[in-house]
Amino acid sequence: MAMDEELPGVSGSPPGWWAELSGLGRAFKQLLGAQWALLLAEIGLARSAVWWLLMAGLAAMVAGVGLGLTVLALVGVALATWWGSWLLALLALALLQLLFLLAAIVLFRRCLYWLSLPRSREHGVRLLRDSLHAGRAAGPVAAAEDGHTTRPADGESS
């Protein structure tokens, strides 16, 4: 008997469950293809959004600097007309800018000092450690029976 010959009582088409399984496979493949196309479209939109976000930030900085220079020029003109001397007005503006610069330097140094405190260093190390462990974990931060997370709070000592 050859393999191509049909047996009596057995049809040549695959069973009904096989057809359903094949249809399920095709539907799953179509769903994955649609999800892949959607993911690629979202990545394209995200790239475009980041580009426009950076451009808007650059435009805002340019406009802010322009506004600051304009206000500084207006203050200079007002001081020059008030005092009757451009030299005194420009010296006053230079002194004002120097005071702002010194205040920014003092604030920057104070922030660096706050970051160098042992409590801040411990908190930074704890944040890094928790984020590394959370990245490896499969789920959210586990909560104890009382509903609190296993992570110590900012105000608690470890």
SEGU-683998 format. One line per field, with one value per atom (N, C-alpha, C, CB): residue number from 1; x, y, z; residue in one letter; atom name. Coordinates in steps of 0.02 Angstrom, whole numbers, plus 50000, padded with zeros to 5 digits. Atoms other than C-alpha are relative to their C-alpha. Glycine has a CB too. Example, Ala and Ser with C-alpha at 12.3 -4.5 7.8 and 13.67 -1.06 7.14 Angstrom:
num	[1|1|1|1|2|2|2|2]
X	[50045|50615|50045|49950|49958|50684|49961|50020]
Y	[49941|49775|50060|50001|49941|49947|50055|50023]
Z	[50000|50390|50000|50062|49997|50357|50037|49929]
residuo	[a|a|a|a|s|s|s|s]
atomo	[N|CA|C|CB|N|CA|C|CB]
This chain:
num	[1|1|1|1|2|2|2|2|3|3|3|3|4|4|4|4|5|5|5|5|6|6|6|6|7|7|7|7|8|8|8|8|9|9|9|9|10|10|10|10|11|11|11|11|12|12|12|12|13|13|13|13|14|14|14|14|15|15|15|15|16|16|16|16|17|17|17|17|18|18|18|18|19|19|19|19|20|20|20|20|21|21|21|21|22|22|22|22|23|23|23|23|24|24|24|24|25|25|25|25|26|26|26|26|27|27|27|27|28|28|28|28|29|29|29|29|30|30|30|30|31|31|31|31|32|32|32|32|33|33|33|33|34|34|34|34|35|35|35|35|36|36|36|36|37|37|37|37|38|38|38|38|39|39|39|39|40|40|40|40|41|41|41|41|42|42|42|42|43|43|43|43|44|44|44|44|45|45|45|45|46|46|46|46|47|47|47|47|48|48|48|48|49|49|49|49|50|50|50|50|51|51|51|51|52|52|52|52|53|53|53|53|54|54|54|54|55|55|55|55|56|56|56|56|57|57|57|57|58|58|58|58|59|59|59|59|60|60|60|60|61|61|61|61|62|62|62|62|63|63|63|63|64|64|64|64|65|65|65|65|66|66|66|66|67|67|67|67|68|68|68|68|69|69|69|69|70|70|70|70|71|71|71|71|72|72|72|72|73|73|73|73|74|74|74|74|75|75|75|75|76|76|76|76|77|77|77|77|78|78|78|78|79|79|79|79|80|80|80|80|81|81|81|81|82|82|82|82|83|83|83|83|84|84|84|84|85|85|85|85|86|86|86|86|87|87|87|87|88|88|88|88|89|89|89|89|90|90|90|90|91|91|91|91|92|92|92|92|93|93|93|93|94|94|94|94|95|95|95|95|96|96|96|96|97|97|97|97|98|98|98|98|99|99|99|99|100|100|100|100|101|101|101|101|102|102|102|102|103|103|103|103|104|104|104|104|105|105|105|105|106|106|106|106|107|107|107|107|108|108|108|108|109|109|109|109|110|110|110|110|111|111|111|111|112|112|112|112|113|113|113|113|114|114|114|114|115|115|115|115|116|116|116|116|117|117|117|117|118|118|118|118|119|119|119|119|120|120|120|120|121|121|121|121|122|122|122|122|123|123|123|123|124|124|124|124|125|125|125|125|126|126|126|126|127|127|127|127|128|128|128|128|129|129|129|129|130|130|130|130|131|131|131|131|132|132|132|132|133|133|133|133|134|134|134|134|135|135|135|135|136|136|136|136|137|137|137|137|138|138|138|138|139|139|139|139|140|140|140|140|141|141|141|141|142|142|142|142|143|143|143|143|144|144|144|144|145|145|145|145|146|146|146|146|147|147|147|147|148|148|148|148|149|149|149|149|150|150|150|150|151|151|151|151|152|152|152|152|153|153|153|153|154|154|154|154|155|155|155|155|156|156|156|156|157|157|157|157|158|158|158|158]
X	[50043|50000|50045|49952|49960|50072|49977|49995|50015|50078|49948|50064|50047|49973|49928|50018|50067|49825|49967|50001|50037|49689|49975|49941|50028|49635|49924|50028|50073|49451|49978|49967|50027|49356|50040|49995|49959|49496|50003|50073|50000|49479|50071|49952|49935|49627|50014|50007|49990|49600|50020|49936|49979|49679|49939|50051|50056|49570|49981|50018|50026|49466|50043|49931|49959|49577|50065|50016|49938|49729|49987|50027|50018|49641|49992|49935|50008|49594|50068|49954|49934|49772|50040|50038|49966|49839|49972|49992|50031|49715|50022|49923|49976|49768|50072|49995|49930|49951|50004|50038|50000|49913|49976|49955|50025|49813|50052|49935|49948|49952|50057|50027|49948|50080|49979|50017|50026|49970|49999|49929|50001|49950|50070|49969|49930|50138|50026|50045|49980|50166|49971|49980|50032|50042|50032|49925|49968|50121|50070|50003|49932|50294|49996|50034|50009|50233|49982|49946|50019|50154|50061|49944|49940|50316|50047|50034|49956|50418|49973|50009|50030|50295|50009|49926|49992|50303|50073|49976|49930|50493|50016|50046|49991|50491|49971|49969|50030|50373|50041|49928|49960|50480|50065|50018|49940|50636|49983|50031|50021|50543|49984|49939|50017|50476|50062|49954|49938|50650|50035|50047|49970|50716|49966|49997|50036|50579|50005|49926|49990|50599|50067|49996|49935|50784|50000|50053|50003|50748|49960|49968|50039|50614|50040|49934|49957|50736|50054|50033|49950|50868|49969|50032|50034|50744|49982|49936|50017|50689|50063|49968|49938|50870|50022|50056|49981|50906|49955|49997|50047|50748|50013|49928|49985|50791|50062|50008|49939|50966|49987|50057|50018|50898|49960|49961|50039|50770|50043|49943|49955|50903|50044|50042|49958|51016|49960|50033|50042|50872|49984|49936|50015|50823|50063|49974|49938|51005|50015|50059|49989|51019|49952|49992|50049|50859|50018|49931|49978|50923|50061|50017|49941|51087|49980|50046|50023|50997|49965|49952|50034|50887|50050|49950|49949|51039|50040|50047|49961|51132|49962|50019|50040|50989|49990|49932|50011|50963|50063|49979|49937|51146|50034|50048|49970|51191|50069|50006|49934|51345|49995|50050|49999|51364|50051|50014|49947|51522|49975|50062|50026|51437|49946|49970|50053|51288|50031|49954|49968|51402|50038|50048|49967|51504|49949|50040|50052|51344|49974|49942|50022|51286|50053|49983|49946|51456|50001|50068|50002|51445|49941|49997|50059|51269|50011|49939|49986|51325|50051|50026|49951|51474|49966|50055|50036|51357|49959|49954|50037|51245|50046|49961|49951|51397|50025|50059|49977|51462|49946|50024|50056|51290|49991|49934|50006|51282|50056|49999|49943|51456|49990|50066|50012|51411|49946|49979|50053|51250|50025|49940|49972|51344|50044|50040|49956|51474|49959|50050|50043|51336|49967|49946|50031|51250|50051|49970|49948|51415|50014|50065|49990|51438|49944|50005|50056|51264|50006|49933|49991|51303|50056|50013|49943|51465|49986|50060|50015|51380|49989|49938|50007|51380|49928|50025|50070|51190|49980|49955|50016|51176|50035|50021|49965|51309|49965|50074|50035|51218|49935|49984|50063|51055|50012|49963|49984|51135|50019|50057|49980|51214|49938|50053|50061|51047|49956|49961|50040|50957|50029|49997|49968|51084|49990|50074|50007|51077|49928|50021|50070|50887|49980|49954|50017|50875|50032|50022|49969|50998|49962|50073|50039|50900|49931|49994|50066|50734|50004|49970|49992|50802|50006|50060|49992|50845|49938|50060|50059|50685|49947|49972|50052|50540|49938|49983|50062|50405|50014|49953|49992|50373|50033|49933|49967|50456|49953|50019|50041|50395|49979|50037|50026|50286|49994|49932|50006|50288|49926|50039|50069|50130|49965|49997|50031|50101|49989|50041|50012|50096|50057|49940|49944|50263|50050|50033|49949|50400|50060|50020|49941|50561|50056|50023|49951|50657|49994|49992|50006|50701|49981|50066|50022|50621|50058|49940|49947|50722|50017|49979|49988|50701|50027|49938|49979|50744|50076|49964|49928|50920|50007|50035|49990|50989|50050|50021]
Y	[49942|50000|50061|50000|49939|50171|50050|50029|49949|50319|50050|50036|49951|50426|49976|50018|50028|50310|50014|49925|49987|50351|49934|50047|50058|50226|50008|49993|49994|50185|50027|49931|49971|50290|50058|49947|49944|50419|50052|49975|49948|50585|50026|50058|49973|50671|50068|50007|49935|50838|49991|50044|50006|50871|50004|50055|49999|50850|50072|49961|49934|50998|50036|49994|49966|51032|50025|49951|49977|51045|50065|49945|49939|51175|50059|49989|49948|51273|50022|49977|49984|51263|50040|49936|49963|51322|50071|49964|49933|51467|50041|49994|49965|51511|50023|49954|49982|51510|50060|49941|49944|51624|50065|49984|49940|51743|50027|49983|49978|51746|50034|49940|49970|51783|50068|49954|49935|51923|50050|49992|49956|51994|50023|49963|49981|51991|50049|49939|49954|52075|50069|49973|49935|52212|50034|49991|49971|52236|50025|49948|49979|52246|50065|49945|49939|52377|50059|49991|49947|52476|50021|49975|49984|52466|50043|49936|49961|52530|50070|49965|49934|52673|50042|49994|49964|52720|50021|49958|49981|52717|50058|49940|49944|52830|50065|49985|49940|52950|50024|49985|49980|52947|50035|49938|49967|52989|50071|49960|49935|53131|50046|49994|49958|53192|50023|49960|49981|53191|50055|49939|49949|53290|50067|49979|49937|53420|50027|49990|49978|53425|50035|49940|49968|53464|50067|49954|49937|53596|50053|49988|49952|53677|50025|49968|49978|53680|50048|49939|49954|53761|50067|49970|49938|53890|50039|49987|49966|53927|50031|49950|49971|53952|50062|49948|49942|54068|50059|49983|49946|54168|50027|49975|49977|54174|50044|49941|49959|54238|50066|49962|49937|54366|50047|49985|49959|54425|50029|49958|49976|54437|50057|49943|49946|54540|50064|49976|49942|54653|50037|49979|49969|54683|50033|49946|49970|54714|50066|49950|49938|54842|50055|49986|49950|54928|50029|49969|49976|54937|50046|49941|49958|55008|50068|49965|49936|55141|50041|49988|49964|55185|50028|49953|49975|55199|50057|49943|49948|55303|50066|49978|49937|55427|50027|49988|49978|55432|50034|49941|49972|55459|50049|49943|49955|55552|49978|50068|50024|55443|49926|50008|50069|55287|49959|49998|50037|55239|49975|50045|50022|55235|49946|50060|50050|55138|49932|50023|50063|55007|49969|50010|50026|54991|49971|50056|50027|54967|49933|50051|50064|54831|49946|50009|50049|54746|49977|50030|50018|54750|49955|50063|50041|54679|49929|50032|50066|54537|49962|50007|50032|54503|49972|50050|50024|54489|49938|50055|50060|54367|49941|50014|50054|54264|49972|50025|50023|54257|49962|50060|50035|54207|49930|50041|50065|54067|49953|50008|50041|54006|49976|50040|50019|54007|49946|50062|50051|53911|49933|50024|50061|53785|49964|50015|50030|53758|49971|50052|50024|53738|49934|50052|50062|53606|49943|50010|50052|53512|49978|50026|50018|53519|49955|50064|50042|53449|49929|50031|50066|53307|49961|50007|50035|53268|49977|50045|50021|53244|49924|50037|50073|53063|49976|49974|50020|53056|50002|50046|49994|53114|49945|50069|50054|52989|49934|49996|50063|52847|49996|49994|49999|52900|49988|50067|50011|52907|49928|50046|50070|52736|49955|49979|50040|52666|50006|50022|49991|52741|49959|50073|50039|52664|49925|50016|50071|52495|49977|49985|50019|52493|50000|50047|49999|52542|49942|50066|50059|52405|49937|49993|50059|52276|50000|49996|49996|52339|49984|50070|50015|52326|49925|50035|50073|52143|49962|49976|50036|52098|49994|50037|50012|52028|50041|49927|49964|52128|50061|49955|49940|52279|49984|50033|50009|52306|49961|50069|50042|52173|50037|49936|49968|52231|49948|50034|50045|52155|49991|50027|50012|52093|50063|49946|49940|52263|50052|50030|49955|52346|50047|50040|49956|52437|49965|50021|50029|52411|49979|50048|50023|52326|50051|49935|49948|52481|50049|50037|49952|52599|50069|50005|49933|52770|50049|50024|49950|52929|50022|50060|49974|52983|49948|50029|50053|52814|49991|49934|50016|52769|49926|50017|50070|52609|49966|49996]
Z	[50000|50000|50000|50061|50006|49952|50052|49929|49949|50070|49976|50019|50026|49954|50002|49930|50000|49962|50067|49986|49939|50087|50028|49987|49967|50215|50001|50072|49998|50216|50069|49986|49938|50346|50027|50052|49977|50367|49945|50020|50051|50277|49990|50018|50016|50194|50033|49925|49968|50284|50072|49995|49930|50454|50046|50018|49952|50608|50018|50063|49983|50671|50051|50026|49949|50821|49970|50058|50033|50707|49961|49953|50037|50599|50049|49959|49951|50755|50028|50057|49975|50820|49949|50019|50053|50652|49996|49932|50001|50653|50060|50000|49941|50830|49990|50062|50013|50776|49952|49971|50047|50628|50034|49939|49965|50739|50049|50038|49953|50868|49962|50040|50042|50731|49975|49941|50022|50665|50058|49970|49941|50842|50017|50060|49986|50871|49948|50004|50052|50704|50010|49932|49987|50747|50060|50011|49941|50919|49983|50056|50020|50840|49961|49958|50038|50716|50045|49945|49953|50859|50042|50046|49962|50960|49959|50023|50043|50814|49989|49932|50008|50787|50063|49983|49937|50972|50011|50059|49993|50971|49954|49983|50045|50819|50028|49933|49970|50907|50060|50022|49941|51065|49977|50043|50026|50964|49976|49942|50024|50881|50059|49954|49942|51050|50037|50047|49966|51127|49960|50009|50043|50979|50010|49926|49992|50994|50071|49982|49931|51183|50007|50048|49998|51164|49963|49971|50038|51032|50039|49932|49961|51142|50060|50024|49945|51289|49977|50033|50028|51181|49983|49937|50017|51118|50064|49959|49937|51297|50031|50050|49973|51351|49961|50000|50041|51206|50015|49925|49984|51243|50070|49994|49932|51429|50003|50046|50001|51396|49966|49964|50035|51273|50045|49937|49954|51400|50056|50030|49948|51535|49976|50026|50027|51424|49987|49934|50012|51376|50065|49964|49935|51557|50028|50050|49977|51601|49963|49991|50039|51460|50021|49925|49978|51516|50069|50003|49935|51695|49992|50047|50014|51628|49973|49951|50028|51528|50055|49941|49946|51678|50050|50037|49954|51792|49969|50022|50034|51663|49998|49929|50001|51647|50070|49966|49932|51835|50029|50044|49973|51880|49953|50016|50049|51722|49977|50028|50019|51693|49979|50059|50024|51587|50038|49925|49965|51679|50067|50009|49935|51849|49991|50038|50012|51776|49983|49943|50018|51698|50059|49942|49940|51858|50049|50035|49956|51958|49974|50007|50029|51837|50008|49925|49991|51846|50073|49981|49929|52036|50014|50045|49992|52029|49973|49965|50029|51915|50042|49928|49957|52028|50063|50019|49941|52178|49984|50028|50021|52084|49990|49937|50011|52033|50066|49959|49934|52212|50037|50042|49968|52277|49969|49994|50032|52148|50020|49924|49979|52196|50072|49994|49930|52382|50003|50042|50000|52347|49973|49957|50028|52239|50051|49936|49950|52375|50058|50027|49946|52506|49980|50018|50025|52399|49999|49929|49998|52379|50071|49967|49930|52567|50025|50044|49979|52595|49971|49978|50030|52474|50032|49925|49971|52565|50071|49999|49932|52734|50002|50027|49996|52794|49989|50067|50008|52801|49926|50041|50072|52619|49961|49973|50035|52563|50012|50023|49986|52651|49960|50076|50037|52571|49926|50011|50070|52399|49985|49979|50010|52419|50006|50053|49992|52480|49938|50063|50061|52329|49942|49981|50053|52210|50010|49995|49985|52296|49988|50073|50009|52298|49926|50038|50071|52115|49963|49969|50031|52067|50016|50022|49981|52165|49968|50077|50031|52096|49926|50011|50070|51920|49987|49973|50008|51947|50021|50040|49974|52040|49945|50061|50050|51941|50012|49998|49984|52030|50040|50037|49960|52138|50067|50013|49936|52306|50045|50032|49958|52424|50063|50019|49939|52567|50054|49987|49943|52739|50017|50062|49982|52825|50024|50054|49974|52905|49945|50056|50056|52732|49985|50014|50012|52744|49955|50067|50044|52617|50041|49945|49965|52664|49998|49970|50008|52614|50058|49933|49945|52760|49973|50039|50020|52751|50006|50043|50000|52728|50071|49959|49933|52908|50049|50028|49955|52986|49996|49984|50002|53035|49984|50068|50020|52963|50044|49928]
residuo	[m|m|m|m|a|a|a|a|m|m|m|m|d|d|d|d|e|e|e|e|e|e|e|e|l|l|l|l|p|p|p|p|g|g|g|g|v|v|v|v|s|s|s|s|g|g|g|g|s|s|s|s|p|p|p|p|p|p|p|p|g|g|g|g|w|w|w|w|w|w|w|w|a|a|a|a|e|e|e|e|l|l|l|l|s|s|s|s|g|g|g|g|l|l|l|l|g|g|g|g|r|r|r|r|a|a|a|a|f|f|f|f|k|k|k|k|q|q|q|q|l|l|l|l|l|l|l|l|g|g|g|g|a|a|a|a|q|q|q|q|w|w|w|w|a|a|a|a|l|l|l|l|l|l|l|l|l|l|l|l|a|a|a|a|e|e|e|e|i|i|i|i|g|g|g|g|l|l|l|l|a|a|a|a|r|r|r|r|s|s|s|s|a|a|a|a|v|v|v|v|w|w|w|w|w|w|w|w|l|l|l|l|l|l|l|l|m|m|m|m|a|a|a|a|g|g|g|g|l|l|l|l|a|a|a|a|a|a|a|a|m|m|m|m|v|v|v|v|a|a|a|a|g|g|g|g|v|v|v|v|g|g|g|g|l|l|l|l|g|g|g|g|l|l|l|l|t|t|t|t|v|v|v|v|l|l|l|l|a|a|a|a|l|l|l|l|v|v|v|v|g|g|g|g|v|v|v|v|a|a|a|a|l|l|l|l|a|a|a|a|t|t|t|t|w|w|w|w|w|w|w|w|g|g|g|g|s|s|s|s|w|w|w|w|l|l|l|l|l|l|l|l|a|a|a|a|l|l|l|l|l|l|l|l|a|a|a|a|l|l|l|l|a|a|a|a|l|l|l|l|l|l|l|l|q|q|q|q|l|l|l|l|l|l|l|l|f|f|f|f|l|l|l|l|l|l|l|l|a|a|a|a|a|a|a|a|i|i|i|i|v|v|v|v|l|l|l|l|f|f|f|f|r|r|r|r|r|r|r|r|c|c|c|c|l|l|l|l|y|y|y|y|w|w|w|w|l|l|l|l|s|s|s|s|l|l|l|l|p|p|p|p|r|r|r|r|s|s|s|s|r|r|r|r|e|e|e|e|h|h|h|h|g|g|g|g|v|v|v|v|r|r|r|r|l|l|l|l|l|l|l|l|r|r|r|r|d|d|d|d|s|s|s|s|l|l|l|l|h|h|h|h|a|a|a|a|g|g|g|g|r|r|r|r|a|a|a|a|a|a|a|a|g|g|g|g|p|p|p|p|v|v|v|v|a|a|a|a|a|a|a|a|a|a|a|a|e|e|e|e|d|d|d|d|g|g|g|g|h|h|h|h|t|t|t|t|t|t|t|t|r|r|r|r|p|p|p|p|a|a|a|a|d|d|d|d|g|g|g|g|e|e|e|e|s|s|s|s|s|s|s|s]
atomo	[N|CA|C|CB|N|CA|C|CB|N|CA|C|CB|N|CA|C|CB|N|CA|C|CB|N|CA|C|CB|N|CA|C|CB|N|CA|C|CB|N|CA|C|CB|N|CA|C|CB|N|CA|C|CB|N|CA|C|CB|N|CA|C|CB|N|CA|C|CB|N|CA|C|CB|N|CA|C|CB|N|CA|C|CB|N|CA|C|CB|N|CA|C|CB|N|CA|C|CB|N|CA|C|CB|N|CA|C|CB|N|CA|C|CB|N|CA|C|CB|N|CA|C|CB|N|CA|C|CB|N|CA|C|CB|N|CA|C|CB|N|CA|C|CB|N|CA|C|CB|N|CA|C|CB|N|CA|C|CB|N|CA|C|CB|N|CA|C|CB|N|CA|C|CB|N|CA|C|CB|N|CA|C|CB|N|CA|C|CB|N|CA|C|CB|N|CA|C|CB|N|CA|C|CB|N|CA|C|CB|N|CA|C|CB|N|CA|C|CB|N|CA|C|CB|N|CA|C|CB|N|CA|C|CB|N|CA|C|CB|N|CA|C|CB|N|CA|C|CB|N|CA|C|CB|N|CA|C|CB|N|CA|C|CB|N|CA|C|CB|N|CA|C|CB|N|CA|C|CB|N|CA|C|CB|N|CA|C|CB|N|CA|C|CB|N|CA|C|CB|N|CA|C|CB|N|CA|C|CB|N|CA|C|CB|N|CA|C|CB|N|CA|C|CB|N|CA|C|CB|N|CA|C|CB|N|CA|C|CB|N|CA|C|CB|N|CA|C|CB|N|CA|C|CB|N|CA|C|CB|N|CA|C|CB|N|CA|C|CB|N|CA|C|CB|N|CA|C|CB|N|CA|C|CB|N|CA|C|CB|N|CA|C|CB|N|CA|C|CB|N|CA|C|CB|N|CA|C|CB|N|CA|C|CB|N|CA|C|CB|N|CA|C|CB|N|CA|C|CB|N|CA|C|CB|N|CA|C|CB|N|CA|C|CB|N|CA|C|CB|N|CA|C|CB|N|CA|C|CB|N|CA|C|CB|N|CA|C|CB|N|CA|C|CB|N|CA|C|CB|N|CA|C|CB|N|CA|C|CB|N|CA|C|CB|N|CA|C|CB|N|CA|C|CB|N|CA|C|CB|N|CA|C|CB|N|CA|C|CB|N|CA|C|CB|N|CA|C|CB|N|CA|C|CB|N|CA|C|CB|N|CA|C|CB|N|CA|C|CB|N|CA|C|CB|N|CA|C|CB|N|CA|C|CB|N|CA|C|CB|N|CA|C|CB|N|CA|C|CB|N|CA|C|CB|N|CA|C|CB|N|CA|C|CB|N|CA|C|CB|N|CA|C|CB|N|CA|C|CB|N|CA|C|CB|N|CA|C|CB|N|CA|C|CB|N|CA|C|CB|N|CA|C|CB|N|CA|C|CB|N|CA|C|CB|N|CA|C|CB|N|CA|C|CB|N|CA|C|CB|N|CA|C|CB|N|CA|C|CB|N|CA|C|CB|N|CA|C|CB|N|CA|C|CB|N|CA|C|CB|N|CA|C|CB|N|CA|C|CB|N|CA|C|CB|N|CA|C|CB|N|CA|C|CB|N|CA|C|CB|N|CA|C|CB|N|CA|C|CB|N|CA|C|CB|N|CA|C|CB|N|CA|C|CB|N|CA|C|CB|N|CA|C|CB|N|CA|C|CB|N|CA|C|CB|N|CA|C|CB|N|CA|C|CB|N|CA|C|CB|N|CA|C|CB|N|CA|C|CB]
